[in-house]
Amino acid sequence: MTPLASFALFLTSLFIGSEASRIEPRIYPPAILFTSLASLSLLGPTSIGFGLCMGSGWVLLNQVADRSFPLQ
């Protein structure tokens, strides 16, 4: 796989991981994160696993920060 194709796949996975996590914010982010971490552990570094991990992890981090430090 060329570096450009790998980068495009990573960006697509990042988008999917972050947007799918917003559909059901309490259930999907941990499920996507742990599934992608398991795939990274079993299959080694892949752009799909890393993108899903980054996208869902970012949404999960934002949710934890919003609950810990509410603005209102």
N, C-alpha and C positions, 0 to 999 in steps of 0.2 A: 504494500500500500504506500502510495506516495505521501510525503509530509503534508501536502495541501489537502489531500483526501482525508487523511487522519485528523487534521485540524477542523475540517468541515464536519466530520462525524462527531468530534468532540463538542463543537458549538451546537449541533443539533441535539445531542444528548443533554447538554447543559440546559438548553431551552426546554426540552421535554421534562427533565427532572424538576426544574423550577416551576413550570406551569402545571404539571400534574400534581405537584404538592399543594398547590393552591385550591384544587378542586375540593378535597376533603382535608383541611389543614391539620386535624388531629391524628389522622390515621396514616395517610400516604407518605409524609416526609420520613418518619422513622422506618417504615417498611421499604421504601425505595433506597434509603441510605444503607440499611443493613443488607439488603439484597445486592446492592452494588459493591459494598465492601466485601461480601462473601465471594462475589464473582472476581473481584480483584485479587483476593487471597488465593482462590483456586486456579484461575486462568492466567494470573500475572497481569502486568500493566497493559490495559487496553484503553483506547480512547472512549469507548462507550461506557465502560465501568467508571472511568475517572470523571467523565462529564456528568453522569447521573449522580455520582457521589458529590461532586461540587454543587450541582444545582439543588439537590434536595437538602444537602447540608447547609447551604446558604439560607434557604427558606426556614429550616429548623432553627438556625441560629437567630434569625430575625424574629421568629415567634417567641423564642425564649427571652430575648432582650425586650420585646414588647410587653410580655407578661411580667418580667422582673422590674421594669422601669416604665410604668404607664405614664403617658403624657398628661392625663387629666387628673 
